[in-house]
Amino acid sequence: MKFLFVLVLACSHNATFGSYRLNWVSYRGTLFLKNGDSLSGTIWLYQLMNGTVFVRHTFLGYSNHIEDPIQPPEDVKWVRFKDIIRLTIATDTLENKFVVYESLPRTKSLWRVLLKNDMCAIYDDTMIPGWKLGYAPRNMILATRNSSIRMYSHAGWFLHDSKTKALLKRFINKRYRKRFQMKDFPDVNKQLQYISANG
C-alpha cells in the first residue's frame, strides 16, 4: 500500500511540475527502532527531485535482500522516521566506515551526524549519505545540552548560493564574536571542528 502511495505521489508531482521524478537508492545499513528492535540489511531511501532541489520525505524502506539496486522488492518493510532512533549506513570511504543518522526531539526528520562530542553535536538534514559539504544542505544545526541552534536561515542559504564555507564563517563570527575571513579556514571540516570544540 505504501509503495502504491509513493507512486501516486510521484505521478502527482509529474502531473503538476512536469520535471519531478522518483529515485530509489539502496544502501547497506542498520535501523535502531524506538521499540527496541534493530534491523540490518538493505536500506531504501528515495528523493523526489527537480534539478538539484530535493523534496523532504518522512519514511524509508528496509529489506533483507536485494533483487534490483534501484527498485525495492515487493516485501519491503516501510518504516517512518518518527519510529527510528538511529540509522547507520555503511560507506566505502576511507574517512568513515559509517554515516550515522539520529532522531532529534521535536523534529520530523532524521539528521546526519557531522561531528559529535560530549559537549555538542553538529547535524544536517540531507538524506543523501555521501553528500559533500561544498554545497550546504537546507538545514544544519548545532545541538548543545540546552538547545538546538539553526546555523543559517533559508534566506541566508539562498543569498550565499548554498556555499557551506561562507555560511559557516558567518555563523562562527556571529556566535563566537570573531572576525574570521574565508582564508582563515582551509576547508569546511576545519570550520566544523572549530564549532565542535567551542560549542
Secondary structure, 3 states (H helix, E strand, C coil): CHHHHHHHHHHHHHHHHCCCEEEEEEEEEEEEECCCCEEEEEEEEEEEEECCEEECCCEEEEECCCCECCECCCCCEEEEHHHEEEEEEECCCCCCCEEEEEECCCCCCEEEEEEECCCEEEEECCCCCCCCCCECCCCEEEEECCCEEECCCHHHHHHCCCEHHHHHHHHHHHHHCCCCCHHHCCCHHHHHHHHHHHC
